């Protein structure tokens, strides 16, 4: 049952009929209650079982979904801006975000599962109280508490590093530039390095040490996210999208999309129009 609430947060209980293509511009949180399902994302196959928590970030779709006959899940989805206004600003928040792009499945123990289920039920119940005078602040506080619980779960299982070091602060600034849309007009590594007052080589070394990926990988990934979300605006001309993303021509943009999805921009859109997830 799909339930649209105020505050930009919505819930759904039927994962087998959930339209992932329509939600590609949203943050999607899924808590698997029973059964299992699997999907492909970023060319990697993920398997989700009862007790797992999935976080799908905007602009990176899923495809080849399959479900067990007894699958049950709670789905919470909302614009990324809701998190930006609720979440704490921290180095770990950025690094946790990068890690979840690579692997969106959190394996929960029994205590963490109960905590997450309680969090989601509480957000769902209180978000429906439209008469609460401080409704927006209340919902934001509950969502922030849940995000902190997710940070805690992820941090306990993540690779350890010093999140308050100078390299971590530099990496956070770099990723925040990308998250704020700089990648649409700035795809050269040396320009980011100059803005951070470091060398391109040092930025690459920092990125590899903290995320396991070179800095250019993240520039390309966030550009791919931006292109995906723009292509989902079906009435927007392709030439306008190519120009907004600072491609030199439509053919250049088409080659980029083809290299990422093995589809032309038009084929990509047609897949979504048929409600086929990517």
N, C-alpha and C positions, 0 to 999 in steps of 0.2 A: 504494500500500500504506500503510494507516494503521498507525502505530506509537506506542503510548502508553508513555512512559517515566516514570521517577520524577522527583521535583522539580517536578511540575506542568507539564512541557514535553512536548508531543506533536508528531509529524511525520506528514505525509501526502505521497504522491507523485502522487496522482490528483486533479488539480484539477477535472476535468470532473465528478467524482462527489462532490466535497467538499461537505459539508452546511453551507453558510454560515449557515443559519437556526439551527442548533444551536450555532454558535460566536459568536453575536452578543454574548455576555457575555465574550468572550475577546479578547485581542490576537492578531491574525492577521498573520504575516509571510509574504509570498510572493515567491520569487525565480523569475522566468520564465526557463527554460533554453532553450526552443525554441518556435516558433510565437507565437501571440498570443491575447489574450482581452480582453473589454471588459465594463464594468458601469456601472450608474448608482448614484450615491450623492449624497445631499443635492441632488437635482434636477440633477446634473451628470454627463455621460457621460465616462468615462475609458477610454482605450485603452492596453493594456499589451503591449509587444513583448519579444522575446528580449533579455535583459540588463537589464530593468527590475525594480525592487524595490518591492513594495506593502506598506504598513503600514495595516491596518484597525484602528481603535481601537474599544473596546467600546461597544455601545449605538447605533451608527450603521450600520444594515445596508446591504446592497447588493441590487440587483434587476436584472432584465433582463440576466442573464449570457449571454454568447455566447463560443464558443471556436473557434479554427481546428482543423482535424482533426489537426494535428501538435503540438498544445500539450503542453509538458512543464514542470513546475514543482516546486519544493520548497516545502512549506508547513510552517511552524513556528508553533504556537499555544499560548498559555498564559494563565493569569489575569494581570490587570494588576498584582496584588499581587506577582507574581514580579519584575516590573520595578522596583517601588517598593523592594524589598529589595536590588536589585542595582545600580540606576542611581545615578550621582552626583547630588547635589543641586546644581543650577546654574540660573541664569537661562536659559541657552540651552536646557536640557532642557525647560523649560516652554514657551518660545517655539517650539521645534522641534515640540513636541506640537501646539500650536495650528495651526502651518503645515501639518502632516500631516493634521489634521482637514479643512482646506480642500482640500488636494491630496495624496492618499495615495500618489502614484506618484513614486518617485525614478528619474531617468534616470542609469544608471551608465555610466562609461567602462570600458574593458576591465580596467584595473587594479583598479578598485573592484568590478567584477563578480567577478573572481577572489578578491579579499579576502573578499567577503561569502559566496561559495560555500564557501571554505575555513573561514570562521567557523562556518557552519551545519553543515558536515560534522563539524567538531571537536566542537561542542556535542552533536550527535547521537551520535557515537561515545563520547565520554567520559561522557555522561549515562546510557548503558546499562551502565556499569561499576558495578553495584550493590554490589560488594564493597569499593569504595574507602572507607576509613575517613572521609575528609573529603569525601564525595561532594557534599553540599549546598553546601559552601564552594567546591568545585572548579567545579561547574556554575554557581554564581552569578558566579564570577570570569570564566568564559568568556563568559557572557551579557553581563556588564558590558563586557568588551572589545569584543564585537560591537556593543553599543549605542553605545559611544564611536566605533567606526568609522562607524556610521550618522550620529551627530552630526557627525563630520568631513565626511562626504560632503554632508550637507545644508547645513552651514554654508558650505561652499565655493561653493554655488550660491544661497544665500539672500540676501534683501535685507539690506544692512548696517545695523546700528545699534549703539549703545553698550550692550552687555548688562550692564555693571556700573554704570550710572547709577542715580540715585535713582528716576526714573520706571520703569526696568526692574525694580527691586526691588519697587516698589509693584504693578506689573502681575503680577509673580510671586506676590505674596501674595494678590492678588485671585483669580487662577486656581487657586491651591492651595485656597482656600476652596471654590471650586466643585467641584474634583476630590474634595474631602473630603466632599461631600454637602450643603454649606450651601444649595444651590439648592433643595433639597426643602422647606425651611421659610422661606427668605428670598429673595424674588424682587424686592424693591424696591431700586433702585439706591442710594437715599440711605442705606439701612442698611449696605451694603457700604462706601460712602464714609465713613460715620461710624466704622466699625470701623478703617478705614485712616487716619483723622484727616485727611481731605481733603474737598473739595467734590465733589458728583456731577458737576458740569461738568468738573472737573479729571480725575476718573477716566475720563470719556468721552473727553477729549482724549488722555490717555495711551494708552488702548486703541486709539483710531484711529491714533495715531502708530506704535505698536509692531506692532499686528496688522492694521491696515487695517479693523477692524470696531469699532462702538461697544460699550461694555461690556454693554449690554442684550442684544446678539446672543449673547454668551457665556453669559449667565445662562439665556436660552431654550434654547440648544443643550445645555447640561449638564442642564437639566431634562428635555429631550427624551430624552437618553441614559438618565437615571434611569427615566423612564416606560417606555422600550422594554425595558430589562432587567427591570423589575418585571412587565410584561405577559407576558414569556417564562416566568414562573413560573405555568404554566397552572392549577394548583390553587389559586392565591391569589385570593380574591374581589376583584372590581373595586372594591367599596366600601372594602375594606381598603387597596387600593393608592391610591385617591383620597385617603383620610384620611392615609396615610403620606407622601404627596407634598404635603400641606397644601392640597389643593383644598377649596373650601367645600362642594362636593357632587359626587355622581357625575356629574350632568349637566354641571357645570363641567369636570370631568376629561374627559368624553366630547367636549365641544366642543374642548378643547385637542388631544386625540389626532386628532380629525377635521381640525383646521386644519393639523396637521403631516404626516399621512399620507393624507388624504382617505379615511380609513377609520374606522369606529367601533372602540372597543376590542375588541368581540367579533369584528368582521370582521378586525381586525389579527391576533388570535390564530388565527382560522381559516386565514388565509393561511399561518402558520407550521406549523400542524398538517398542512397539505397539503405541507409541505416546499417552499413557494414562498418564495423570498427576497425581502426588501424592501430 
